[in-house]
Amino acid sequence: MRNYDKDTTMSAVLNDHHVRRIVHCVAPLQRNPWQGWSEGANVTRHYEHRDYLRGEGVVSVNDIVFEVVEFDKRVHRIEKIQGATKRQEFLIADEQGLTKAKRAAVGIDAALMIDGTMVMSVLRKIKEADTEYERFINKDVHQWSLAAFPSILLRYESDELQWHIQSLNRRRQVGEHSLNCVKLAIQKQISLNEIHNTTRYLSAKVPGHLVEEQQHYYRKDPDTAQLGLLWSSRELTAGFRGHL
C-alpha cells in the first residue's frame, strides 16, 4: 500500500478504462445471485472432495443440482450421495452477492494492483459488529473500496478473515459457454494452527454466480510448525440453463 500526496494527479494512478471494467464485472456480482432468474433455471455442479488424513487423499465425488422452483422466492438443492438423493430448499431473499463497501467518512488513498494495472482505492478502518462467546463485540476491519465508485469493495481484512479480488479476466469453459470470471481469493484463520483458503471464480451470467470454487484446509504441525494439507475440494459448474 502507498499513500499519495495531494499533488499526485489522479491520471498517474487511475486507469479510467480499467475502473469501468471493474464496475462492469463486480457490480452485477453484488446483487442477489438467484434473483431475477427464470423459474426452472438450473445449474449442475460437480463436487470433488479429497481427504488427506486418509493416505494420499480419499476422493468422494457427487453432483449437485440447483433449480429455481419459484421465481424470486425458492431454490431447490438436489444432491446425490451414494445412490441416495438429498433435497434441500432455501429462500432466494436470504442469499447475498459480493459484499458492498460500508460507508465511512475518513479514509486514505491507496493503490491496488489488479491484472497488472494500478487502481486507486480508498482505505478505511471501520468498526464491524461480531459475536463471540454469545456477546456482541465491535471488531476493527480494513476495507479498500474503489475510489471512483465507493460501493465497490476490492479488499477486506479483519483478524480472522481476508479476501480480495485477484483478477477480472479468468476464462472458464462451461459446456458451450466461454465465461469471463472474477477471481476472488479468501483466507480464513480458523485457529492459531488452522487456515482455510478458498478461491472462487464468479460470473453473473450463471445462476448462483459460482463457476468454480477450490478449497484447501491446512493445519500446522506442532513439531515442525509447517502447514499440512488436511483436505481439499473443488466445485465446478458443469452446465446451466435459464435466463434473467
SVG drawing of the C-alpha trace seen along z (x, -y; Angstrom):
<svg xmlns="http://www.w3.org/2000/svg" viewBox="-43 -19 53 65">
<polyline fill="none" stroke="black" stroke-width="0.4" points="0.0,0.0 1.2,-3.5 -0.2,-6.9 -0.5,-9.7 0.2,-13.4 -2.4,-15.9 -0.1,-16.9 -0.3,-13.5 -2.6,-13.6 -5.4,-11.0 -4.2,-10.3 -1.0,-8.9 -2.7,-6.2 -6.1,-5.8 -6.8,-4.0 -10.4,-5.0 -10.9,-2.1 -9.8,0.3 -12.1,-1.3 -15.1,-1.0 -14.2,2.7 -14.0,3.3 -17.5,1.8 -18.9,3.7 -17.6,7.0 -18.0,6.6 -21.3,4.6 -23.5,7.4 -21.9,9.8 -23.0,7.7 -26.7,8.4 -28.5,11.4 -27.1,14.3 -30.5,16.0 -32.8,13.0 -34.3,12.4 -33.5,15.9 -36.5,17.5 -38.5,20.3 -36.9,23.6 -33.4,22.0 -30.9,24.6 -27.2,25.2 -25.3,28.5 -22.1,28.5 -19.6,31.4 -18.2,31.7 -15.0,33.5 -13.6,33.8 -10.1,35.2 -9.4,36.3 -5.6,36.3 -5.9,37.6 -6.5,41.0 -3.5,41.8 -2.8,39.9 -6.3,38.5 -9.5,40.5 -11.8,38.9 -15.5,38.6 -17.4,37.3 -21.0,36.3 -23.2,33.9 -25.3,31.1 -28.2,29.5 -29.7,26.2 -33.1,25.2 -35.3,22.1 -38.7,23.6 -40.5,20.3 -39.4,17.1 -37.5,14.8 -38.7,16.9 -37.3,20.5 -34.4,22.7 -34.1,26.4 -30.7,28.0 -30.6,31.7 -27.5,33.8 -27.0,37.5 -24.7,39.2 -24.0,42.9 -27.2,43.5 -29.4,41.5 -31.0,38.2 -30.9,35.4 -33.2,32.4 -33.0,29.0 -34.8,25.7 -33.6,22.2 -35.2,18.8 -33.8,16.5 -34.4,13.5 -31.8,14.9 -29.0,15.1 -26.4,12.4 -23.9,11.4 -20.4,9.9 -20.1,7.7 -20.5,3.9 -18.2,1.4 -19.6,-0.1 -19.9,-3.8 -17.2,-5.6 -16.2,-9.2 -12.4,-9.1 -10.1,-7.2 -6.7,-7.5 -5.7,-7.0 -4.2,-3.6 -3.1,-1.9 -4.0,1.7 -2.8,3.8 -5.4,5.8 -4.5,7.6 -1.2,5.7 -2.9,2.3 -2.7,-0.2 -6.1,-1.2 -6.9,-4.0 -8.8,-2.8 -9.7,-4.3 -8.6,-2.5 -10.9,-2.9 -10.7,-1.5 -14.2,-0.7 -15.9,1.0 -18.0,4.1 -20.3,5.9 -19.4,9.5 -20.4,12.2 -18.0,14.0 -18.9,16.2 -22.6,15.2 -21.9,11.5 -21.6,8.7 -18.3,7.1 -17.0,4.4 -14.0,5.5 -11.7,3.4 -11.7,4.2 -10.0,2.6 -11.7,2.2 -10.3,1.0 -13.1,-0.4 -12.8,-1.7 -12.2,-5.5 -14.4,-6.3 -17.3,-4.0 -17.2,-3.7 -19.7,-0.8 -17.3,1.5 -15.2,3.4 -11.9,4.6 -10.2,5.9 -11.3,6.7 -9.2,7.6 -10.0,8.5 -8.1,10.5 -9.6,13.8 -10.7,13.1 -9.1,11.6 -10.3,11.6 -9.5,9.6 -10.3,9.5 -7.3,11.0 -8.4,10.7 -11.2,9.7 -10.0,11.8 -10.1,15.5 -11.7,17.6 -13.7,20.7 -15.5,23.0 -18.8,24.4 -20.3,26.5 -20.6,24.3 -20.2,21.1 -16.9,19.4 -17.2,17.2 -15.1,14.3 -14.9,14.7 -13.9,12.6 -11.3,14.4 -11.7,14.0 -9.1,15.2 -10.3,15.8 -8.3,16.8 -9.9,17.6 -7.9,18.1 -9.9,20.9 -7.5,21.1 -3.8,20.4 -3.0,23.6 -5.6,24.0 -6.1,22.0 -8.9,22.3 -8.1,21.0 -10.8,20.6 -10.5,19.5 -13.7,18.6 -14.4,17.8 -17.7,15.9 -19.8,14.8 -23.2,13.0 -24.1,14.9 -24.6,18.1 -27.4,18.8 -25.9,18.5 -22.8,16.8 -20.4,19.6 -18.5,21.1 -15.7,22.8 -14.6,23.0 -11.4,24.5 -10.9,25.0 -7.8,26.1 -7.7,26.7 -4.4,26.6 -3.2,27.5 0.2,26.5 2.3,29.4 3.2,28.8 6.7,30.2 7.8,28.6 5.5,25.6 4.8,26.4 1.4,26.3 0.0,29.7 -3.0,30.1 -5.9,31.9 -8.5,31.8 -9.3,30.1 -12.3,29.8 -13.3,28.5 -16.8,27.5 -17.2,26.9 -20.2,25.8 -20.8,28.5 -23.8,26.9 -26.6,24.4 -29.7,23.0 -32.2,20.2 -32.4,16.5 -32.6,13.3"/>
</svg>
